[in-house]
């Protein structure tokens, strides 16, 4: 996974909206889940969501 800053520059609301839109447009290739795809392609947004749901 790529190194990302500790404090993402995206709000929780923006990250949620982006994840939802990405989910609607994601086509499963080779069994890769959307979450794994999102984690790899959008690490900063993923960290924002992870921090929120981990607390």
C-alpha positions in Angstrom: 0.0 0.0 0.0 1.2 3.5 -0.8 2.4 5.8 2.0 -0.3 8.5 2.7 -0.2 11.5 5.0 -1.4 11.0 8.5 -4.0 13.8 8.2 -5.9 13.4 4.9 -7.0 16.5 3.0 -10.5 15.3 2.4 -13.6 15.5 4.6 -15.5 12.5 5.8 -18.5 13.5 3.8 -16.4 13.9 0.6 -14.7 10.5 1.2 -18.1 8.8 1.7 -19.6 10.3 -1.4 -16.5 9.4 -3.4 -16.5 5.8 -2.2 -20.2 5.5 -3.1 -19.7 6.8 -6.6 -16.6 4.7 -7.0 -18.6 1.6 -5.9 -21.3 2.3 -8.4 -18.8 2.5 -11.2 -16.5 -0.4 -10.1 -16.4 -3.5 -12.2 -15.1 -6.6 -10.4 -12.0 -7.9 -12.2 -10.4 -11.1 -11.1 -12.3 -11.3 -7.9 -10.9 -8.1 -6.5 -13.4 -6.5 -4.1 -14.2 -2.8 -4.4 -12.8 -2.2 -0.9 -9.4 -3.6 -2.0 -9.5 -1.6 -5.2 -10.4 1.6 -3.3 -7.7 1.0 -0.7 -5.1 0.8 -3.5 -6.3 3.5 -5.8 -7.5 6.1 -3.3 -5.4 5.5 -0.1 -6.0 9.0 1.4 -9.8 8.6 1.1 -9.6 5.1 2.4 -7.7 6.2 5.5 -10.3 8.9 6.2 -13.1 6.2 6.1 -11.0 3.8 8.0 -10.3 6.3 10.8 -14.0 7.1 11.0 -15.2 3.6 11.2 -12.4 2.4 13.5 -13.5 4.8 16.3 
